[in-house]
Amino acid sequence: ETPWGKFPEYIVFRRRNNAKWFAVIMRISSNKLDTNKNEEMVNIVNLKAPPELIGSLRLKDDIYPAYHMNKEHWITIKLPGSLTDSE
């Protein structure tokens, strides 16, 4: 669904059984992910992940602490990124 009228390109994915979010696709400035970056606009996906995996996932390139979400339960992945399909 697209819940924000101001940002119609932002897409939320919800679970069918309880309507809770599990992914959000957005377009943001790259300096929101890394303050050393410029203000280039990038596509991202925020994904809910098990807290015990968050730390190891953030060690990979193009995976960041969640943008605008709870950083204990969410990660942000830059799209397109360096991750393989299996990752």
N, C-alpha and C positions, 0 to 999 in steps of 0.2 A: 504494500500500500504506500501511498505518498501522503503522509499526514500534515505536511507543512506547505501551505499555500505559497509562502514566500520562496520556498525551495522545492519546486515541483520535480526536480531531477533527483532528489534524495528519496531513496527507497528503503522501506522497512520490511523485513521478513519476519513473520510470526509463526509460532507453533500452532497447528490446527487444534490441538486438544485444550490449550489454555490461553491462547492469544499472546503469550509472552514473546518478546523480541529475542531473536537469536543472531540477527545480522542487520547491518545498516550500511547502505552504499551512499557515499557523499563525495563532494568535490570541495577541497579546502586548499588554503595556502600551505605550501610545503614547510614554511617556517613554524607552523603549528605543531609539526611533528619533530622538528629539529631546529632549534634557534639559530644554528649556524647556516641554515639553508636560505635561499632567496625567497621571494614571494611568488614563485611559480605555482600555478594552480595544478593540483594533482588529484587523481581519483583514489579513493580509499574504500576499504570495507572494514567495518568494525565487526568482530566476531566474538561471540560468547565462548569461553573456553574454561575447562576445569582449572581451578586455582592452582593445583599442583603442577600444571603444565605451563603456566604463564611465564615463569622465570626462564625456562629453557627455550621457549618459543621466541622470547625477546632477544635472545642471543643471535638469531638469524638476521641476515640482511633484509631490509624492507619490512620488518615487523617491529612495531613500536608500542610503547604503553598506550592504552586506549585514548583516543581523542574524544573528549567530551562524554566519557562513560566511566564507570567504576573500574579502576585500573587493576583491581584484584580479580575481576571476573571477565574482563574484556581485553582484547588486543586490537591493534589497528594494523592492517596490511596495505601497503602502497600498491596500486595497480597501474599499469602492469608492473610487476616486480621481478625479482630474481628467483622466486620460488618455482620449483618444478610442479607439475600437475599432481604428483603423488604427495608432495608436501602440503 
